[in-house]
Amino acid sequence: MTEALPQGAVIGILGGGQLGRMLSVAASRLGYRTHIYEPGTVPAGDVAHRVTTASYDDAAALRAFAESVDVITYEFENVPAESLDLLESIRPIRPNRRALAVSQDRLTEKEFLRDLGLKTAPFANVETEADLADALQQIGAPSILKTRRMGYDGKGQIRFSDPAQRDWTGAPSVLEGFVSFSGEISVIVARGADGAVAAYDPGLNVHEGGILRTTTVPSGVPQRLVTDGVLLAAQIAGALDYVGVMGVELFVTPEGLVVNEIAPRVHNSGHWTQAGCAVDQFEQHIRAVAGLPLGDGKRYADVVMENLIGDDMDRLPELLAAPNTQVHLYGKAEARAGRKMGHVNRIIR
Ligand code: AMP
């Protein structure tokens, strides 16, 4: 069993976006400090003890960062493997490297899920034009070609409506059969260093233009599927010997739940826990990474989380005046289209 970090210990976080910001706030509530490592703009910097601004392949900066912290976690999954090797030679990384490796590559991820016996969309590896033709023959259309690495918020995806279509950027990809789903839910699951598992009630997710728009809890899906979702998320966390919070995105279909993807970190669809639970996903993650017992993640309110994207910020006066509404802003100066500026949690019951 991992010993709990003492008060005042420093948690290193790779990535300094809004997730790192909210993790830092949670860490400080538990008496810890955070050191953010981020090459770009740093919304987390305002609330962190320390910030390193350097690229993810700057060996000297990575080394100094690792030596200044007690444990390393991340809110950004695409850190190069060699950089992780270097960091891991100095301090433990939680969640572990396997969780990162599995989720960084859509093909590895799909194979891992299939080998666990979980349902995924039918998929095929695409590395050459000939592979694409074979994959389209095997899987057909409609289907979606997704780059194996670095895709998020629907980026790096091409939809195929006709098996004769041949659009392809040349990047190693996976062709996925289109899943006809009635809804998308996600399970936010936490696993402690002692192996204890706590899952939040699944939320119903609505996307717009590939970006999460709202998450609603309860999700309205039958209890049987809620149970299935929680059990499969716990199975994934256990199989990875995972420590921390993970998001598991699921399609609801007449044949049951189909796993879309896993995110080895706190997840946008878990922001509602800030208003719905005694211990939210950010605190839960910090507890796990720091070797503390997991907290009570039971849902005690019905909540709708809405992302504030781009000029949604113009609605701020009205949102601030709304009853039963929590406003979270990320301190980003420029409200560009498609940029997540904040979110609101509306307690509806
Ligand atoms: P992803 O980046 O994989 O999370 O995909 C973004 C969104 O595209 C998902 O939330 C779904 O709405 C949709 N999508 C992705 N993969 C599939 C699929 N195989 N079948 C149907 N819809 C999908």
Boltz pocket constraint, residues with backbone or C-beta under 6 A from the ligand:
constraints:
  - pocket:
      binder: B
      contacts: [[A, 121], [A, 144], [A, 151], [A, 152], [A, 153], [A, 154], [A, 155], [A, 176], [A, 177], [A, 178], [A, 179], [A, 180], [A, 184], [A, 207], [A, 210], [A, 249], [A, 260], [A, 261]]
      max_distance: 6.0
